[in-house]
């Protein structure tokens, strides 16, 4: 008799006020193996996980149909506490860390180790103190399992987002009773090398007999690590298959219901463009975890310039520094005029817009509607979407609604309407609202940082196509920072690689993989000196 699945969700159905969002989904996860759960944003993945974790939104809206089996026995999961007691852990896409705590304190939160002392001997257990040595040892063990170099005593505040993702994972694998781990887009904020490190860690976790449910949009990772794959589309289960019997293009087609076409850069020689729109000279930025240590770079009018590199090397800090979000020194000339430092409002008024990599912390007003998020910057900076009645002003609700509806249609923002709070959108759709807000400013130059983070494969192409259209059809200059080298190479005219806070070099998108690898590792200059560079 075969061993029962660690998790079996059978014929799961769910509707919200008559809207069927899950239509009979079955998913089975085996001990010691990775099961990939795939689908575009809005396919039903989040709802399925909300059911698995007993989230209040499920039970306050009529519950669900179907049954959940753990180790072959039906269970009732009515709260996240129930899920944890059954050995289910989840690494969330959006971070759940406490910034003021250390790495250890975040990992051991609610599972602190206590030790006795003289006072507790007299007054009881409530006077015990934290056994920090034992807690640090546990945290160190969890971090070492992941194969990353993070100091367990360091504070979390200001860490690069990639490090925060590893801490989230370390917190889950530190739990002693864990049987099943759900990874929700764990590599979305990681560079390619960090993602490889994580995949290796996932294999080690599986070797301990733990099942992993892997939600991701990176299909190459699925092929590299998953045994089984379940694909959802519009709430329906469209496929359940083994990774060994499929390929990336077939999966992509099943996810979106259409073929995904590759994008190709025109490989324009923008260095021949006579006008330099922005010139950056010896620019330094004090952004924790992404320090810029003396960048000099030119941005040509009408180009798409890519900024690439490994996490923590400074690529994220460049746009954040230029926009005045972190202290900076050096010179940034925009159309020959020096930009002030630490004055975001002035910089926005100059015609420079920014889509942050931190959509929840910087990019959105989470409790405000989609339409308010889209127009808020333009209202403040350009005084648009406002009616004036003498000294009295009020929002031009009709104009706001019309513009928001156009943006929702153009960017395919999956929502119930422009009045929906941004907090209730999926991560990918939140990112598209951030892009819509930046575009509403009608900028001359647009900085976009990790624009496709957490976005599914179909929406990812839509966002990249939108950037290409803005550049090619409307002449907008775009500076795109991304950890996805393949994306940069697909749409950029030039790609500057940032290593140790400086520009290691600038390459054409069709340059050799070897040269990109050498620059990202910081070895390009050494190889050039030896006359060994590969082109």
GISULRA-V279825 format. One record per backbone hydrogen bond with DSSP energy under -1.0 kcal/mol. NH is the residue of the N-H (numbers start at 1). CO is the residue of the C=O. Records with the same first field share a line. If there is no record, write none. Layout:
NH=CO / CO
This chain:
6=29
7=29
8=69
9=27
10=67
12=25
13=65
14=22
16=19
19=16
21=14
22=14
23=235
24=12
25=12
27=9
29=7
33=30
35=212
36=228
37=214
38=230
43=40
48=44
49=45
50=46
51=47
52=48
53=49
54=51
55=50
58=55
59=55
60=56
63=58
65=13
67=10
69=8
70=73
71=6
73=70
75=68
83=79
84=80
85=81
86=82
87=84
88=83
89=180
91=182
101=98
103=154
104=152
106=102
107=103
108=104
111=108
115=129
121=117
123=119
124=120
127=124
128=125
129=115
131=113
132=130
135=131
136=132
137=133
138=134
139=135
140=136
141=137
142=138
143=139
144=140
145=141
148=143
154=151
156=101
157=99
159=156
164=160
165=161
166=162
167=163
168=164
169=165
170=166
171=167
172=168
173=169
174=170
175=172
179=87
180=87
181=211
182=89
183=213
184=91
185=215
188=185
190=187
195=191
196=192
197=193
198=194
199=195
200=196
201=197
202=198
203=199
204=200
205=201
206=202
207=203
209=206
210=205
211=179
212=33
213=181
214=35
215=183
219=217
222=218
223=219
224=220
225=221
226=222
227=34
228=34
229=241
230=36
231=239
232=38
233=236
235=43
236=233
238=231
239=231
241=229
243=227
245=242
246=243
251=247
252=248
253=249
254=250
255=251
256=252
257=253
270=268
272=269
273=270
277=299
278=299
279=333
280=297
281=331
283=295
284=329
285=292
286=327
287=285
290=287
292=285
293=501
294=283
295=283
297=280
299=278
301=275
303=300
305=478
306=494
307=480
308=496
313=310
320=316
321=317
322=318
323=319
324=321
325=320
329=284
331=281
333=279
334=337
335=277
337=334
339=332
347=343
348=344
349=345
351=348
352=347
353=445
355=447
362=358
363=358
364=359
368=365
370=420
371=418
373=369
374=370
375=371
376=372
379=375
380=376
381=377
382=378
384=378
387=394
389=392
392=389
394=387
396=385
397=395
400=396
401=397
402=398
403=399
404=400
405=401
406=402
407=403
408=404
409=405
410=406
411=407
413=408
420=417
422=368
423=366
424=421
425=422
430=426
431=427
432=428
433=429
434=430
435=431
436=432
437=433
438=434
439=435
440=436
441=438
442=439
444=351
445=351
446=477
447=353
448=479
449=355
450=481
453=450
455=452
460=456
461=457
462=458
463=459
464=460
465=461
466=462
467=463
468=464
469=465
470=466
471=467
472=468
473=469
476=470
477=444
478=303
479=446
480=305
481=448
482=307
485=483
488=484
489=485
490=486
491=487
492=488
493=304
494=304
495=507
496=306
497=505
498=308
499=502
501=313
502=499
504=497
507=495
511=508
516=512
517=513
518=514
519=515
520=516
521=517
523=518
524=518
527=523
528=524
529=525
530=526
531=528
532=527
